[in-house]
Amino acid sequence: MSGSIKAVILDWAGTVVDFGSRAPMGAFVRAFAQFGVAIDVADARGPMGMAKWDHIHAVGHAPRVAAAWRAKHGRDFTDADVDAIFAVFEPMNVASVVDHADFIPGALGTLAALKARGIRVGSTTGYTRPIMDRLAPVAAQKGYVPEVIVCAGDLPAGRPSPLMMWYAMARMGIWPASTVVKVDDTPVGVAEGVAAGTWSVGLALTGNISGHSAAELAALPAAEVATIRARATAEMAEAGANLTIDSIADLPAALDEIERRIAAGQGPRSLG
């Protein structure tokens, strides 16, 4: 049984499944293209981790995309435009999510290790309920069934607000927040844990910041991987991460470090 950590709340894409968090990218690009505005994957990745409506809102208001929208439509990007793009995007993401449902290497081993330590597992996600209705059964067939799945749109506000985390903890009956660890591949997901008062662990190489598939990452020179890791670590630290690790495979060791900090009297927001 774990000494102090009662639960881990995991993100989905880029954290447990979908190495590189690639499923939403093509859907974002194709959805904007249907409205005559070209965005690239870099535009789409910027707000990753947010609820998808909020994500589309952020992409559409980015200066370059906003200017392109104004040039195409003769007016500024509006919330009605977000609604229209979301209506096109969501079915695309539902269709693509199963094609990117493979577990990240080490994920199932880590989940087994958490179970062996008596640490309970829940999840939050920037995916909507219809998207998760496709993804969760695929994961379940392979053995991953978190106690709770809280989706974007389930509550009045998504990331970086703490509401999804608090709801997950309430559903699981877990408190105080300092006994919970949030694990995520996006800074906004790390910030979700910070806002909720939990420990937060960022992932550097398997998710949105890297954006590479496992094969692509393995083919990169070591120096380039080190650059990606350093950039991700800096972004996660700015968001408030207590630790940043390469992947979920490294989570058991990270939890050992958090247990050491707890034993030393530190909390999630302790300095030094």
C-alpha positions as CSV (number, residue, x, y, z in Angstrom):
1,M,0.0,0.0,0.0
2,S,1.3,3.5,-0.9
3,G,2.4,5.4,2.1
4,S,0.7,8.8,1.3
5,I,-0.5,8.9,-2.3
6,K,-4.1,7.7,-2.5
7,A,-4.9,8.3,-6.2
8,V,-3.5,9.2,-9.6
9,I,-5.6,11.1,-12.1
10,L,-4.4,10.5,-15.6
11,D,-5.0,12.3,-18.8
12,W,-5.7,10.2,-21.9
13,A,-4.1,11.1,-25.3
14,G,-0.4,11.6,-25.0
15,T,-0.4,10.2,-21.5
16,V,-1.9,6.7,-21.6
17,V,-2.7,6.2,-25.2
18,D,-1.9,7.9,-28.6
19,F,1.9,8.5,-28.5
20,G,2.4,12.1,-29.7
21,S,-1.3,13.0,-29.1
22,R,-1.9,12.8,-32.8
23,A,-5.6,11.9,-33.1
24,P,-7.0,15.4,-32.9
25,M,-4.5,17.1,-35.1
26,G,-5.8,16.2,-38.5
27,A,-9.4,16.8,-37.4
28,F,-8.5,20.4,-36.4
29,V,-6.8,21.1,-39.7
30,R,-9.6,19.6,-41.8
31,A,-12.3,21.3,-39.8
32,F,-10.9,24.8,-40.3
33,A,-10.2,24.0,-43.9
34,Q,-14.0,23.3,-44.4
35,F,-14.5,27.0,-43.6
36,G,-11.8,28.2,-46.0
37,V,-9.0,28.8,-43.5
38,A,-5.8,26.9,-43.6
39,I,-4.1,26.1,-40.2
40,D,-1.2,23.9,-39.7
41,V,-0.4,21.3,-36.9
42,A,1.6,23.9,-35.0
43,D,-1.5,26.1,-34.8
44,A,-3.6,23.2,-33.7
45,R,-1.2,22.0,-31.0
46,G,-0.9,25.4,-29.2
47,P,-3.9,25.1,-26.9
48,M,-3.9,21.3,-26.6
49,G,-5.4,19.9,-23.4
50,M,-8.2,22.4,-23.2
51,A,-11.8,21.4,-23.8
52,K,-12.2,21.1,-27.5
53,W,-14.7,24.1,-27.9
54,D,-12.2,26.2,-25.9
55,H,-9.4,24.9,-28.0
56,I,-11.1,25.9,-31.3
57,H,-11.8,29.3,-29.8
58,A,-8.1,29.7,-28.9
59,V,-6.9,28.6,-32.3
60,G,-9.4,30.9,-34.1
61,H,-8.3,33.9,-32.0
62,A,-4.6,33.3,-32.5
63,P,-3.3,36.4,-34.5
64,R,-2.3,34.5,-37.7
65,V,-5.5,32.4,-37.8
66,A,-7.7,35.4,-36.9
67,A,-6.2,37.4,-39.7
68,A,-6.8,34.6,-42.2
69,W,-10.4,34.2,-41.0
70,R,-11.0,38.0,-41.4
71,A,-9.5,37.9,-44.9
72,K,-11.7,35.0,-45.9
73,H,-15.0,36.0,-44.3
74,G,-14.7,39.8,-44.1
75,R,-15.3,39.8,-40.3
76,D,-13.8,38.7,-37.0
77,F,-14.0,35.2,-35.7
78,T,-17.0,34.7,-33.3
79,D,-18.4,32.2,-30.9
80,A,-20.9,31.2,-33.5
81,D,-18.0,30.3,-35.7
82,V,-16.6,28.2,-32.9
83,D,-19.9,26.4,-32.6
84,A,-19.9,25.7,-36.4
85,I,-16.4,24.4,-36.5
86,F,-16.9,22.3,-33.4
87,A,-19.9,20.6,-35.0
88,V,-17.7,19.6,-37.9
89,F,-14.6,18.7,-35.7
90,E,-16.2,16.5,-33.1
91,P,-17.4,13.7,-35.6
92,M,-13.9,13.8,-37.2
93,N,-12.2,13.3,-33.9
94,V,-14.6,10.5,-33.0
95,A,-13.8,8.8,-36.2
96,S,-10.0,9.1,-35.8
97,V,-9.6,8.4,-32.1
98,V,-9.8,4.6,-32.5
99,D,-6.9,4.7,-35.0
100,H,-4.7,6.3,-32.3
101,A,-5.8,4.1,-29.4
102,D,-2.6,2.1,-28.9
103,F,-1.2,2.3,-25.4
104,I,2.0,4.2,-24.8
105,P,4.9,1.8,-24.1
106,G,5.0,1.2,-20.3
107,A,1.5,2.3,-19.6
108,L,0.0,-1.0,-18.8
109,G,3.0,-1.9,-16.6
110,T,2.6,1.3,-14.7
111,L,-1.1,0.8,-14.2
112,A,-0.3,-2.7,-12.8
113,A,2.3,-1.1,-10.5
114,L,-0.2,1.4,-9.2
115,K,-2.7,-1.3,-8.5
116,A,-0.1,-3.3,-6.6
117,R,0.7,-0.2,-4.5
118,G,-3.0,0.3,-3.7
119,I,-3.1,3.6,-5.6
120,R,-6.4,4.2,-7.2
121,V,-6.7,5.6,-10.8
122,G,-9.1,8.1,-12.2
123,S,-9.0,10.3,-15.3
124,T,-9.8,13.6,-16.8
125,T,-9.6,14.6,-20.5
126,G,-10.0,17.4,-22.9
127,Y,-12.0,15.0,-25.1
128,T,-15.8,15.3,-25.1
129,R,-18.1,12.5,-24.0
130,P,-18.9,11.3,-27.6
131,I,-15.1,11.0,-28.3
132,M,-14.6,9.0,-25.1
133,D,-17.6,6.8,-25.8
134,R,-15.5,5.5,-28.7
135,L,-12.1,5.4,-27.0
136,A,-12.9,4.1,-23.5
137,P,-14.3,0.7,-24.7
138,V,-11.2,0.1,-26.8
139,A,-9.0,0.8,-23.8
140,A,-11.2,-1.4,-21.6
141,Q,-10.8,-4.3,-24.0
142,K,-7.0,-4.1,-23.3
143,G,-7.4,-3.8,-19.5
144,Y,-7.6,-0.1,-18.7
145,V,-10.8,1.0,-16.9
146,P,-10.2,4.0,-14.6
147,E,-12.7,4.5,-11.8
148,V,-14.0,7.7,-13.3
149,I,-13.7,9.4,-16.6
150,V,-14.5,13.2,-16.5
151,C,-14.8,14.7,-19.9
152,A,-14.7,18.3,-21.3
153,G,-18.3,19.5,-21.3
154,D,-19.3,17.5,-18.2
155,L,-18.9,20.5,-16.0
156,P,-19.3,24.3,-16.5
157,A,-15.5,24.8,-17.0
158,G,-12.7,22.7,-18.2
159,R,-8.9,23.0,-17.9
160,P,-7.1,24.8,-16.4
161,S,-10.0,25.2,-13.9
162,P,-10.0,22.6,-11.1
163,L,-13.6,21.5,-11.6
164,M,-12.9,18.2,-13.4
165,M,-10.3,17.2,-10.9
166,W,-12.5,18.0,-8.0
167,Y,-15.4,16.1,-9.5
168,A,-13.2,13.1,-10.1
169,M,-11.9,13.2,-6.5
170,A,-15.5,13.6,-5.2
171,R,-16.7,10.7,-7.3
172,M,-13.8,8.5,-6.0
173,G,-14.2,9.8,-2.4
174,I,-10.6,10.8,-2.3
175,W,-9.2,13.7,-0.1
176,P,-7.3,15.7,0.7
177,A,-6.0,17.0,-2.6
178,S,-2.4,16.6,-1.4
179,T,-2.8,12.8,-1.6
180,V,-3.6,13.0,-5.3
181,V,-1.2,13.2,-8.3
182,K,-2.3,14.6,-11.7
183,V,-0.4,13.3,-14.7
184,D,-0.6,15.1,-18.1
185,D,1.3,15.8,-21.3
186,T,0.0,19.4,-21.6
187,P,0.8,22.5,-19.5
188,V,-2.9,23.3,-19.2
189,G,-3.5,19.8,-17.8
190,V,-0.7,20.2,-15.3
191,A,-2.2,23.6,-14.4
192,E,-5.5,21.7,-13.8
193,G,-3.8,19.8,-11.0
194,V,-2.1,22.9,-9.6
195,A,-5.5,24.6,-9.4
196,A,-7.0,21.6,-7.7
197,G,-4.3,21.5,-5.1
198,T,-2.8,18.2,-6.1
199,W,0.7,17.2,-7.1
200,S,1.3,17.6,-10.8
201,V,3.6,15.5,-13.0
202,G,4.3,16.5,-16.6
203,L,5.2,14.2,-19.5
204,A,7.9,15.5,-21.8
205,L,8.2,13.1,-24.7
206,T,5.0,11.1,-25.4
207,G,2.5,13.9,-25.8
208,N,1.6,17.2,-27.4
209,I,4.8,19.1,-26.8
210,S,6.9,16.6,-28.7
211,G,4.2,15.6,-31.2
212,H,6.2,12.7,-32.6
213,S,5.1,9.1,-32.9
214,A,7.1,6.6,-31.0
215,A,9.0,5.6,-34.2
216,E,9.7,9.2,-35.2
217,L,11.0,10.0,-31.7
218,A,13.2,6.9,-31.7
219,A,14.7,8.0,-35.1
220,L,15.7,11.5,-33.8
221,P,19.3,12.3,-32.8
222,A,19.9,12.2,-29.0
223,A,20.6,16.0,-29.1
224,E,17.3,16.7,-30.6
225,V,15.4,14.6,-28.1
226,A,17.3,16.4,-25.3
227,T,16.1,19.7,-26.8
228,I,12.5,18.6,-26.8
229,R,12.9,17.3,-23.3
230,A,14.3,20.6,-22.1
231,R,11.6,22.6,-23.8
232,A,8.9,20.4,-22.4
233,T,10.4,20.5,-18.9
234,A,10.5,24.3,-19.0
235,E,6.9,24.6,-20.1
236,M,5.7,22.2,-17.5
237,A,7.6,23.9,-14.8
238,E,6.1,27.2,-15.8
239,A,2.7,25.6,-15.5
240,G,3.5,24.5,-12.0
241,A,4.6,20.8,-12.4
242,N,6.3,19.3,-9.4
243,L,8.2,16.9,-11.6
244,T,8.5,16.3,-15.4
245,I,9.3,12.8,-16.7
246,D,9.7,11.3,-20.1
247,S,6.6,9.1,-20.1
248,I,4.1,7.2,-18.0
249,A,6.6,4.4,-17.8
250,D,8.6,6.6,-15.5
251,L,5.7,7.4,-13.2
252,P,6.4,4.8,-10.4
253,A,9.8,6.4,-9.8
254,A,8.2,9.8,-9.8
255,L,5.7,8.7,-7.2
256,D,8.6,7.4,-5.1
257,E,10.1,10.9,-5.2
258,I,6.7,12.5,-4.3
259,E,6.4,10.1,-1.4
260,R,9.9,11.2,-0.2
261,R,8.9,14.9,-0.4
262,I,5.7,14.1,1.6
263,A,7.7,12.3,4.2
264,A,10.0,15.4,4.4
265,G,6.9,17.5,5.2
266,Q,6.5,19.1,1.8
267,G,3.2,19.7,0.0
268,P,2.5,20.2,-3.7
269,R,3.2,23.9,-3.5
270,S,6.2,23.8,-1.2
271,L,9.2,25.8,-2.4
272,G,12.7,24.6,-2.6
